[in-house]
């Protein structure tokens, strides 16, 4: 078997040889999406300079490890949510995002607290869906004390402790329901 060439890499990634050369030698700026395509193709065909391409593509981007603790892994809503998180992380061109998406073993506050602590030990930020329960708030406080931001998703929890809430404004929803 012969070793893959630049032409093989260009064909596999759907770009020109000149574009592959620009990625390899950092001659001119190449769009992040194009550079990633070249990198992915290099990995898939076993191109000998895949390490160099990886370095060129990702060298100047800040790297972040973000954890997401979701509920009910078999529900279509959460499965779709996982896909959207992963798609958004891959599409970001200003940073390299590594996501760790996990689910508690049970829907109990103790299982959620255990996962929060595990995810907080390995990541730079944690976003979670969970109950507004004192033990959960305490776990969020512990992460905050260690400098790890925590975001509540979909349902607000640990109000006053967590960094932000991403979800519906419950007051506005209540007002709309009352008005209706």
Number of C-alpha atoms within 10 A of each C-alpha: 3 4 9 14 14 18 14 16 24 20 15 16 22 15 16 14 17 13 20 24 14 16 25 21 12 14 11 10 10 15 12 16 14 17 24 20 17 27 27 18 20 25 17 13 16 13 18 14 15 19 13 14 24 19 13 18 22 17 12 11 13 10 14 14 15 19 23 24 20 21 20 14 14 8 10 10 11 14 14 11 14 18 11 12 14 16 11 12 16 16 14 12 15 11 15 18 19 15 18 15 17 17 17 20 13 11 13 12 17 15 14 25 20 15 19 25 15 12 23 25 13 13 18 17 20 26 24 26 19 23 18 15 14 12 15 21 19 14 20 26 19 16 23 17 10 10 12 18 20 26 21 25 19 15 16 21 23 24 12 9 17 21 15 17 19 14 11 12 12 11 9 10 11 11 10 10 9 8 7 6
